[in-house]
Amino acid sequence: MVDLSKRRLFARRAVDSSKVRLPWIANPATFIDDCTRCGRCRDACEMSIIVNGDGGFPTVDFQIDECTFCYQCAEVCPEPIFLPQTDTAWQAKAAINDQCLAKQNVECRSCGETCDPMAIQFQLQAGQVAQPMIHLDECTGCGACVSLCPTSAISVSNIE
């Protein structure tokens, strides 16, 4: 008898293009094939936000802290998988879901206070607290707003 659960272990899964891996990845579709999982990027990260994700591949965890775009992860990588620092780091943007306290009519502006590019602004609404709006053209996807949200209502993912 064949155990199908073990067979799935070796099946190649489709790459989730919305998942934020590391900044400046040249080809996210081949990242799993190109990364050797050496851990140098994780050790070099000044904010310690690079962690081992699925299969031991490095990924960014914004629940820990924000990305400062220091480029140290790319500099220490022995593989040619990163773009130059002069290119855009990634197409990641923040999104706020309905668990947001402001959307529950509770005053909270922690995300807007931590957003350096001021991509998160609050608009006054009649009969309720000011509501957050993310200006995606201003959002760098740094994730500074994620760890400070008291209800985990903010996520950062790649925008296609």
Residue pairs with C-beta under 8 A, 6 or more apart in sequence:
15 28
15 29
15 31
15 32
17 28
17 29
17 158
17 160
18 157
18 158
18 160
19 59
19 157
19 158
20 59
20 60
20 62
20 90
20 92
20 141
20 156
20 157
20 158
21 28
21 31
21 53
21 57
21 58
21 59
21 60
22 41
22 50
22 58
22 59
22 60
22 73
22 74
22 82
23 60
23 67
23 69
23 71
23 73
23 74
23 89
23 90
24 71
24 74
24 82
24 83
24 84
24 85
24 87
24 89
24 90
25 31
25 81
25 82
25 83
25 90
26 80
26 81
26 82
26 83
27 34
27 81
28 158
31 57
31 81
32 55
32 57
34 79
34 81
35 57
35 58
35 79
35 81
36 78
36 79
37 52
37 55
37 56
37 57
37 58
38 77
38 78
39 52
39 58
40 76
40 77
40 78
41 50
41 58
41 72
41 73
41 74
41 76
41 77
42 50
42 51
42 52
42 58
43 76
44 72
44 73
44 75
44 76
45 70
45 72
45 73
46 68
46 70
46 72
47 64
47 65
47 66
47 67
47 68
48 64
48 65
49 60
49 61
49 62
49 64
49 65
49 66
49 67
49 143
50 58
50 59
50 60
50 61
50 73
51 58
51 59
51 60
51 61
51 64
52 58
52 59
53 59
58 73
60 67
60 143
62 143
62 146
62 147
62 156
63 146
63 147
63 152
64 147
65 143
65 144
65 147
66 142
66 143
66 144
66 146
66 147
67 89
67 141
67 142
67 143
68 142
69 89
69 140
69 142
71 85
73 82
74 82
74 83
74 85
89 140
89 141
90 141
90 158
91 141
91 158
91 159
91 160
92 141
92 143
92 156
92 157
92 158
92 159
93 134
93 136
93 139
93 141
93 156
93 157
93 158
93 159
94 111
94 119
94 120
94 134
94 139
94 141
94 143
94 145
94 146
94 154
94 155
94 156
95 134
95 154
95 155
95 156
95 157
96 103
96 111
96 120
96 132
96 134
96 153
96 154
97 153
97 154
97 155
98 153
99 151
99 152
99 153
100 108
100 132
100 149
100 151
100 153
100 154
101 107
101 108
101 150
101 151
101 153
102 108
102 109
102 122
102 129
102 130
102 131
102 132
103 131
103 153
105 128
105 129
106 129
107 129
107 130
108 150
109 122
109 130
109 132
110 145
110 148
110 149
110 150
111 120
111 132
111 145
111 148
111 149
111 154
112 118
112 120
112 121
112 122
112 132
112 145
114 144
114 145
114 148
115 144
115 145
116 142
116 144
117 138
117 139
117 140
118 138
119 134
119 135
119 136
119 138
119 139
119 140
120 132
120 133
120 134
120 135
120 139
120 145
121 132
121 133
121 135
122 130
122 131
122 132
122 133
123 130
123 131
123 133
124 130
125 131
136 159
141 156
143 156
145 154
146 152
146 154
146 155
146 156
